[in-house]
Amino acid sequence: MEQKVTIHEIHGNFYSNSNLAVALHNKSFFGEIKDSRIVYNLYEALYLVETKKAAVIASNKTLSLSEIIKKYAKKDKNILQKYLVFKDLRNKGHILKAGLKFGVDFRCYEKGERPSREHAKYLVYIINEKKKLDIKDFCSKARIAHSTNKILLIAIVDSEEDITYFEVNWKR
């Protein structure tokens, strides 16, 4: 039986200080090393739970995937859409990290790229097919992607949870 990383969740923070977590980070780039522990974002923790590579412990209780989603859906009603895109791109071999400082959902690294050595190729912006795309918001994200030498990747999630991707490149 394969061992699982134990991830502790405290007030929305996910972390592990196990050797197994360090090995997983070094091999597959899950989490970031901070203060001698591996810190995960919500979507990394969800993915590791779903793929049975980790267990999330909160208040001495192991949380299921659905319990984690339910708990965090109160803070972000788009958690499921974001997780679907995270999972889809991760399953295709991409590495995803938080995109908050770029005003998007994720930074996306190409297959084989190391987040600590290379820059992300894409900025991923996720929208629901029923939501209207605000032109000012779209232009803002396209400008940020261009000014940081990245490609804006728009992920549209439909009601059947299918995802369509559009690359947005800047033209002069």
WOTA-V625236 format. One record per helix or strand of 2 or more residues. SS is the DSSP state (a for helix, b for strand). FROM is the first residue (numbers start at 1). TO is the last residue. Records with the same first field share a line. If there is no record, write none. Layout:
# WOTA-V625236
SS: FROM-TO ; FROM-TO
This chain:
# WOTA-V625236
b: 5-10 ; 13-16 ; 32-34 ; 37-40 ; 54-58 ; 61-63 ; 95-98 ; 106-109 ; 122-128 ; 151-157 ; 163-168
a: 19-28 ; 42-50 ; 65-73 ; 79-91 ; 100-102 ; 135-147
